[in-house]
Amino acid sequence: MKNDRLKEIGAYLLGKIDFVAGRHAKLLIEHQPRWYASMEFEECKRIATYGVNMNLECFTRGDLVPLENYFKSCAGIKLDRGVGIRDVVEGTLLAKQSFIAAGMEFYKDQDAFLEFLRELEDYFAQVLTLTTDRYSGMLLSRLNAEHVRNKLLLEASRTVTSALDPDEVLTRLAEVLAGTVGEGCCTIFLVDPETGGLAPCAGYGYGSKECQSALQGLRLCPSGNALSGVDGKSYGFCSSNKASLSFADILPEAVRSGSASLFHITNSDRMVGVALVSSDQPGFTFDDAITELIGGILNTVAVAIESAAAARQTKRQLMESESLRRVANVLLQSPEGKNGTVLSLIADEARTIVNGMGSALMLLEGDSLHYVCGAGAPSPPMEFYPVDSTYYGSVFQVGETAIVRDAQSEIPEAERSDEVRTLIIVPLLEGDKKLGLLMVSNKSGGFDHADKRIMEMFAAQAVLALRNSRMFEQSEKLVVQGERQRLARELHDSVTQALYAITFCSDAAVRSLESGKGDAAIEQLKALQGMAQQGMRDMRSLIFDLHPPELESEGLVGAIQARLNSVEIRSGLGADLFVEGDERRLPLRVEEELFRIAIEALNNSTKHSKAESVTVKVDFAEGEAIVQIIDDGQGFDLATLPTGGMGLRGIRERAERINADLDINSDPGKGTVLTVKVFDVEGSGGGDE
């Protein structure tokens, strides 16, 4: 740029800058009143002085570097105030006019003045080109940034309104927030309504499993000063696993350096959560534009975030309730209530309910905790843990749930597996009585307060299941004892009496033979033969009652038919069997109880009711099976019959054991109808539970 005359007049005007700036200020007030009319003249003159100085420096240097520096420092401010390109060009031309007036005063030689005008014209042509290019670029950049902002706001709004699942809403939002920065990552923490702390619920952009595990184990609390958000609010933080402990130094430093920021999520002054946004780009820091953009996105969708948080909490509570209900049904109605089966179910369901990898159940035996069963991996390395000298024993004695964040450092080496990382230990309590410990290990992200709450509820269900199992085993022992007593009575009433009669008759036959009464001896031996045959039939009947082979091979109908054949032969009673519906096998336990109910009813018909005929009906209806025993005996009055009379107590107990409905209808002189109905018993073969 040729600047001989410009350099010359520039040196002159530096001594008269106050005069030139005053003239320029008057032109600004006159021609741009929108921006300068409300200003004090001295303030307007100060602004004009800055512009005049910048131009004189360009005159002297012969380049536009000072003007370029101006754009870096002040142009953005003008744009923020709303100053447009037209206003900037007009102000530049007003400055040109001021310099022309000053040149007319300085140059007395016309040729020198004309040369000055040519240099000034060339200078301001370059200034206008630079000004319009730079302002147009800045405006376009602003428009692009605004377009990106609006696009992200629209995307965030669409995200939270299009997805129905609350977890999907939050994951998509994390993706949108991560997209505001290069190589971005985002974790959204929501407030736990029970504790007031903040737990991670969604994340995006974290590549390694180690990083994901560390963030899943991170917890924020609204009190503390370890981390500061962009709004100045401070947070404390803690970890629920070893991996997240590494964030103790990394995260605060990242926030202080500006490569990560915490954004407070509020809705009507209610704290909803916190968004942690960071970038993996080297040297990245959050500027005002990105901070404002993320804040705008969160303000736009704050209501939706709070709704998603509430829906997520409700969904979790429903899942927990359903899980506990399902677990309770499984545990309390486990096959035959066998203790070993119940223990295995407790161990398996415990790890499922909190998404753990392994579980273990320890029960108190003497002075030690006995590891009785587990599910998944890893398992405890020892079978017995003395209460007074082991880590688990100390937890057992305290009787409170313990959360272990780093098992390798917190539990003695001899007492834990090398594979266990995180652990939750819940005591099994029956009132004030301590039964044992239930443990779940290696949940991704570690265990927290929510896991503690649901595990304690589950432990209460498990204790009920253990108690139910023990009571069932006790009732089974009582049943066995009752069966033994019944067999003793049957033996006394039938086989023992028959043996006594055989002995008496054989003695009589011996005496007849000794006295030469051959005919009498023959009759006595014939009677003896009949008694022996009856005794054999009675013994076969008792053996059949103990475990009828037809029950396993042919099912309920076949076993009842075999029993009716025996009754007809032994007592001469007319017996008929009718089957309705499609015959199918029932669970063996159900078939055994129904068969023994039928036996007891048949015994009553033959021994007490003086019946001449008995009919058994078996109806295989949809979802239920019905067994009816009908006799034409003398009947009885239920109101006057003792509770346990005629074996009715045993019949009722057997019906209760298979949750069957029992109905007994009888009146004196009108016979008896006994009906037992069992529901949902369709099986795939005897013995299948």
PyMOL commands that set and color helices and strands:
alter all, ss='L'
color gray80, all
select helices_A, chain A and resi 4-31+33-36+41-61+65-81+85-106+110-162+166-178+209-216+242-245+247-257+288-332+335-337+339-353+391-398+407-410+413-415+449-514+518-546+549-571+588-607+645-657
alter helices_A, ss='H'
color red, helices_A
select strands_A, chain A and resi 184-191+198-204+218-221+227-228+234-239+260-267+270-279+358-365+368-376+384-386+402-404+423-430+433-441+574-581+613-621+624-631+661-666+672-679
alter strands_A, ss='S'
color yellow, strands_A
deselect
rebuild
show_as cartoon
